[in-house]
């Protein structure tokens, strides 16, 4: 899309990317690192051959001339020229980095930063990627939160802009639907979040909804991501069925099922970490361990 491009995917996880090295740049970066290692190494056949192909461009690489310089190529081969040009670009943009010691992913990020627009930078800095796309979350929740963070969920406003939908009205309330509206502003979402805020009082859900601040704690991250995912799935069901889906109980039971389903998987951590270390990471007033099983307290449903 217009927001998620190849340079964005190459960004580190904490900035909204996945840390994938760019296939166009990474091979040349690896070649440059290898070439510099050879040129900075002790004299030997490989170093003599590299000095020959680099020629007089060794000054640009910061390599000292040998005491008895031998013959050198008038023009470096194409692969060497690309590596030398890449070194100059790195020197211009990040002169403080040691090309040999710096990880390839970091060097790729430096080279791709000029291709990232101001809008992408703003989105990347305004979302808590490390919390809502952390490894503690199931894979489908991480993917969903990543798409939500970049604003690329197929909401009606985006589908209308692409010519896929004839209207940008929310399927549940009739207002203009955006990525934010679907999980926070819709009448269904507001009622749903009111129950969640009451049932899990004290975890900072209200602060997240009002000010956008992400509360600490592994369980609350799971709760927020799961709740938003349930709301989005409900919106998708309304679109598919071509009728409003405002019932609260199915949403709450689906939320509980998602939470309990993931906590069953998390019980493996309880086995390997032990109860004390597990509770240090996950403990809150709504989670407890009894007979080596994790129990969830959902106040609104438990009181029925």
Backbone torsions as a table, in degrees:
resi	resn	phi	psi	omega
1	UNK	NA	-174.9	-179.3
2	UNK	-72.5	-16.3	-177.2
3	UNK	-101.5	-37.3	-177.9
4	UNK	-103.3	104.9	179.7
5	UNK	-117.9	176.2	-178.1
6	UNK	-59.2	-44.3	177.0
7	UNK	-58.4	-33.6	179.5
8	UNK	-66.0	-42.4	-179.4
9	UNK	-64.0	-27.5	-179.3
10	UNK	-81.4	-8.1	178.0
11	UNK	-67.0	157.9	176.4
12	UNK	-67.6	164.0	-175.5
13	UNK	-59.1	-39.2	-176.4
14	UNK	-71.5	-7.8	177.5
15	UNK	-113.7	11.5	174.5
16	UNK	100.4	2.5	177.2
17	UNK	-103.2	-167.8	177.8
18	UNK	-118.4	4.0	177.0
19	UNK	70.4	25.4	179.3
20	UNK	-81.5	125.5	174.9
21	UNK	-63.4	140.0	-179.9
22	UNK	-71.6	127.1	-176.5
23	UNK	-68.1	-19.2	178.9
24	UNK	-81.1	-30.4	-173.2
25	UNK	-106.2	-36.0	-173.6
26	UNK	-56.2	-42.9	179.1
27	UNK	-59.9	-40.4	179.1
28	UNK	-68.4	-36.0	177.1
29	UNK	-63.8	-43.9	178.4
30	UNK	-63.6	-38.8	177.0
31	UNK	-63.7	-42.0	179.2
32	UNK	-63.2	-43.2	179.8
33	UNK	-62.8	-42.9	179.1
34	UNK	-64.6	-42.7	-179.3
35	UNK	-62.9	-42.3	179.8
36	UNK	-67.2	-37.5	177.2
37	UNK	-60.8	-42.3	-180.0
38	UNK	-67.0	-43.3	-178.0
39	UNK	-67.4	-29.1	180.0
40	UNK	-90.9	-2.0	-176.9
41	UNK	-82.3	178.0	177.1
42	UNK	-66.8	155.0	179.3
43	UNK	-56.3	138.9	-179.6
44	UNK	-174.2	176.4	-179.2
45	UNK	-57.9	-42.3	-178.5
46	UNK	-64.3	-41.0	-179.2
47	UNK	-67.7	-41.1	179.2
48	UNK	-62.4	-40.5	180.0
49	UNK	-68.2	-40.6	178.8
50	UNK	-65.1	-40.8	177.9
51	UNK	-62.2	-35.6	179.5
52	UNK	-65.1	-47.8	-176.9
53	UNK	-71.4	-34.9	179.4
54	UNK	-68.5	-36.0	178.4
55	UNK	66.7	-143.1	-177.5
56	UNK	-72.9	-8.7	178.5
57	UNK	-71.5	-4.8	178.8
58	UNK	-62.5	-24.2	176.9
59	UNK	-65.4	-37.4	178.7
60	UNK	-66.2	-26.1	-180.0
61	UNK	-88.6	-1.1	179.9
62	UNK	74.4	24.8	-179.0
63	UNK	-97.8	127.9	-179.7
64	UNK	-69.9	143.6	178.0
65	UNK	-71.4	140.6	177.9
66	UNK	-65.7	157.8	-177.9
67	UNK	-62.1	-33.8	177.1
68	UNK	-123.8	83.2	-176.7
69	UNK	-63.5	137.1	178.6
70	UNK	-98.8	-164.6	179.2
71	UNK	-67.4	154.1	178.4
72	UNK	-144.3	155.7	-178.6
73	UNK	-71.0	141.7	177.5
74	UNK	-66.5	-39.0	-179.8
75	UNK	-130.8	123.6	179.2
76	UNK	-61.6	149.0	175.2
77	UNK	-59.8	161.5	-176.8
78	UNK	-54.9	-42.6	-179.4
79	UNK	-62.3	-41.2	178.7
80	UNK	-67.7	-38.3	179.3
81	UNK	-62.5	-42.5	178.7
82	UNK	-62.5	-41.2	179.7
83	UNK	-65.4	-40.1	179.5
84	UNK	-66.3	-42.5	177.2
85	UNK	-62.7	-37.8	177.8
86	UNK	-64.9	-39.3	178.1
87	UNK	-62.4	-40.6	178.9
88	UNK	-63.7	-40.2	178.3
89	UNK	-63.6	-40.0	178.5
90	UNK	-67.1	-37.5	178.5
91	UNK	-65.3	-34.6	179.4
92	UNK	-71.8	-40.4	-172.1
93	UNK	-92.7	-29.1	-179.3
94	UNK	-148.0	71.8	-177.3
95	UNK	-65.8	-17.3	-178.0
96	UNK	-78.8	-12.4	-176.6
97	UNK	-86.0	138.3	171.5
98	UNK	-89.3	114.4	-173.5
99	UNK	-60.1	-37.2	-177.0
100	UNK	-70.5	-41.1	-174.6
101	UNK	-87.1	-25.1	-177.0
102	UNK	-73.7	136.3	178.4
103	UNK	-58.9	149.7	-178.7
104	UNK	-60.1	-39.3	-179.2
105	UNK	-61.9	-38.1	179.5
106	UNK	-68.2	-41.8	178.0
107	UNK	-64.3	-39.5	177.2
108	UNK	-62.4	-40.3	178.8
109	UNK	-61.5	-42.5	179.4
110	UNK	-61.3	-40.6	-177.9
111	UNK	-72.7	-26.8	-177.2
112	UNK	-92.4	-14.1	-177.0
113	UNK	-55.2	-40.8	179.1
114	UNK	-62.8	-19.0	-179.6
115	UNK	-86.3	-3.7	-179.0
116	UNK	-92.8	127.8	-176.5
117	UNK	-75.1	166.1	178.8
118	UNK	-63.4	-35.7	178.1
119	UNK	-64.3	-41.7	178.6
120	UNK	-66.4	-38.9	177.7
121	UNK	-63.8	-42.8	179.7
122	UNK	-62.9	-44.4	177.9
123	UNK	-65.0	-40.7	-179.0
124	UNK	-65.1	-30.1	-178.3
125	UNK	-90.9	-11.5	-174.6
126	UNK	-99.3	1.2	-176.0
127	UNK	-122.0	139.2	-179.5
128	UNK	-83.6	78.3	-175.4
129	UNK	-63.5	-40.9	-175.0
130	UNK	-65.0	-23.6	-179.5
131	UNK	-92.1	-43.2	-174.4
132	UNK	-96.2	2.8	169.4
133	UNK	-129.1	31.4	-176.5
134	UNK	-75.8	164.0	-178.4
135	UNK	-70.4	-12.7	177.3
136	UNK	-71.3	-18.3	-177.9
137	UNK	-89.3	150.0	173.5
138	UNK	-61.2	157.4	-175.6
139	UNK	-59.4	-41.2	-177.4
140	UNK	-68.8	-28.6	176.7
141	UNK	-74.8	-38.4	177.1
142	UNK	-61.7	-44.8	179.2
143	UNK	-63.1	-41.5	-179.8
144	UNK	-64.1	-46.4	-179.2
145	UNK	-65.7	-34.1	177.7
146	UNK	-64.4	-44.3	177.5
147	UNK	-65.5	-39.6	179.0
148	UNK	-65.8	-40.1	180.0
149	UNK	-61.2	-37.7	178.6
150	UNK	-86.9	-3.3	178.2
151	UNK	68.4	35.5	-176.6
152	UNK	-111.7	12.2	172.9
153	UNK	-64.3	143.6	-175.6
154	UNK	-76.2	64.3	176.6
155	UNK	-74.6	166.6	-172.8
156	UNK	-63.3	-33.8	-179.7
157	UNK	-64.5	-37.0	179.0
158	UNK	-74.8	-39.2	178.7
159	UNK	-65.2	-35.7	176.5
160	UNK	-65.4	-40.6	179.8
161	UNK	-64.7	-31.8	178.7
162	UNK	-85.1	-7.3	-178.2
163	UNK	82.5	14.8	179.8
164	UNK	-87.1	-34.7	-179.4
165	UNK	-113.0	150.2	-179.9
166	UNK	-87.6	-10.9	-178.3
167	UNK	-148.3	158.8	176.6
168	UNK	-108.4	20.8	-178.4
169	UNK	-76.9	139.9	175.7
170	UNK	-64.2	135.4	-178.6
171	UNK	-68.6	-13.7	-176.9
172	UNK	-107.7	-21.0	-177.1
173	UNK	-135.6	-14.4	177.9
174	UNK	89.3	-9.1	176.3
175	UNK	-77.8	171.3	179.8
176	UNK	-67.2	127.1	-175.9
177	UNK	-96.3	127.1	171.8
178	UNK	-125.4	177.9	177.1
179	UNK	-60.4	-40.0	-179.9
180	UNK	-71.7	-42.0	-178.6
181	UNK	-58.8	-41.0	-173.8
182	UNK	-63.1	-32.4	-174.6
183	UNK	-111.2	-3.2	-178.3
184	UNK	-137.7	-38.9	-167.8
185	UNK	-100.1	-19.6	-179.8
186	UNK	-62.9	152.0	-179.7
187	UNK	-59.9	-35.5	176.6
188	UNK	-65.5	-43.3	-179.3
189	UNK	-65.9	-41.1	-178.8
190	UNK	-63.4	-44.0	178.1
191	UNK	-64.3	-42.9	-179.6
192	UNK	-62.1	-46.7	-178.9
193	UNK	-67.4	-31.4	177.6
194	UNK	-61.9	-41.1	177.6
195	UNK	-68.0	-41.6	179.8
196	UNK	-63.9	-42.3	-179.6
197	UNK	-63.3	-37.0	179.0
198	UNK	-74.2	-42.4	-176.3
199	UNK	-70.0	-32.2	-178.7
200	UNK	-118.8	51.0	-178.4
201	UNK	-63.0	138.2	176.8
202	UNK	97.8	-5.5	-179.4
203	UNK	-91.7	-7.1	179.4
204	UNK	92.2	18.8	179.3
205	UNK	-64.5	-42.0	179.5
206	UNK	-62.7	-39.2	178.1
207	UNK	-64.1	-36.8	178.0
208	UNK	-66.3	-41.7	-177.4
209	UNK	-72.1	-38.2	-174.8
210	UNK	-82.7	-41.1	-172.6
211	UNK	-117.3	-6.1	179.9
212	UNK	75.7	15.9	179.4
213	UNK	-87.9	133.9	-176.7
214	UNK	-91.4	116.3	-177.3
215	UNK	-71.2	153.2	177.0
216	UNK	-75.3	164.6	178.7
217	UNK	113.3	133.1	-177.3
218	UNK	-69.8	-40.6	-176.7
219	UNK	-67.0	-40.1	-178.3
220	UNK	-67.7	-30.8	174.1
221	UNK	-63.0	-45.1	178.1
222	UNK	-62.3	-41.1	-179.1
223	UNK	-63.3	-48.0	-177.7
224	UNK	-64.2	-46.4	-178.8
225	UNK	-64.5	-40.8	-179.6
226	UNK	-67.3	-41.1	-179.9
227	UNK	-62.8	-43.4	179.2
228	UNK	-66.8	-36.8	178.0
229	UNK	-65.5	-41.2	178.6
230	UNK	-63.2	-41.8	177.9
231	UNK	-63.0	-41.2	179.9
232	UNK	-67.0	-40.3	177.4
233	UNK	-62.7	-39.0	178.4
234	UNK	-63.8	-40.2	177.3
235	UNK	-63.1	-41.0	179.2
236	UNK	-64.9	-37.2	177.0
237	UNK	-64.1	-39.0	178.7
238	UNK	-64.3	-38.8	178.2
239	UNK	-66.4	-43.8	-177.5
240	UNK	-66.3	-39.8	-177.7
241	UNK	-84.6	-8.6	179.7
242	UNK	58.3	37.5	174.5
243	UNK	-155.7	157.8	-176.3
244	UNK	-67.5	144.8	178.5
245	UNK	-127.6	90.9	-174.2
246	UNK	-111.6	-1.0	-176.8
247	UNK	-62.4	131.9	-175.8
248	UNK	-82.8	-39.9	-174.2
249	UNK	-59.6	-45.3	177.7
250	UNK	-58.1	-35.5	178.4
251	UNK	-65.7	-44.3	-178.7
252	UNK	-66.3	-41.9	179.4
253	UNK	-68.3	-35.0	177.1
254	UNK	-67.4	-39.0	176.5
255	UNK	-62.0	-46.3	179.8
256	UNK	-62.2	-42.6	-179.3
257	UNK	-63.0	-40.9	178.4
258	UNK	-64.6	-43.9	-179.3
259	UNK	-64.1	-49.1	-178.4
260	UNK	-64.0	-39.3	179.6
261	UNK	-61.0	-39.6	178.6
262	UNK	-74.7	-35.2	179.6
263	UNK	-65.8	-29.2	174.8
264	UNK	-63.2	-40.1	176.7
265	UNK	-67.9	-36.7	-178.3
266	UNK	-67.1	-19.5	179.2
267	UNK	-59.6	-21.3	173.6
268	UNK	-62.4	-38.8	176.2
269	UNK	-63.1	-37.9	178.2
270	UNK	-60.2	-38.4	-179.2
271	UNK	-69.0	-44.1	-174.8
272	UNK	-81.7	-35.8	-176.7
273	UNK	-85.5	-27.6	-171.9
274	UNK	90.6	157.2	-173.3
275	UNK	-63.9	-41.0	-176.1
276	UNK	-64.9	-48.9	-179.5
277	UNK	-68.2	-35.9	178.7
278	UNK	-63.4	-45.8	-179.4
279	UNK	-67.0	-28.9	177.3
280	UNK	-63.2	-34.2	-179.6
281	UNK	-85.6	-40.0	-169.4
282	UNK	-108.2	-11.2	-168.2
283	UNK	-61.6	135.3	168.9
284	UNK	-159.4	172.3	-174.3
285	UNK	-66.7	-12.4	-176.3
286	UNK	-103.4	1.8	175.9
287	UNK	-125.0	138.6	177.2
288	UNK	-146.6	160.3	179.1
289	UNK	-116.3	124.9	179.1
290	UNK	-138.1	122.1	-179.1
291	UNK	55.1	43.7	178.2
292	UNK	62.6	22.4	175.7
293	UNK	-123.3	142.5	-180.0
294	UNK	-87.6	130.2	179.2
295	UNK	-115.4	138.7	-179.0
296	UNK	-111.0	131.6	174.7
297	UNK	-101.6	115.5	177.1
298	UNK	-116.1	95.4	-167.1
299	UNK	-55.8	-42.3	-174.5
300	UNK	-66.1	-36.5	-179.5
301	UNK	-89.0	-30.9	-178.8
302	UNK	-69.2	-24.1	-178.2
303	UNK	-81.9	-3.7	-179.0
304	UNK	-79.7	NA	NA
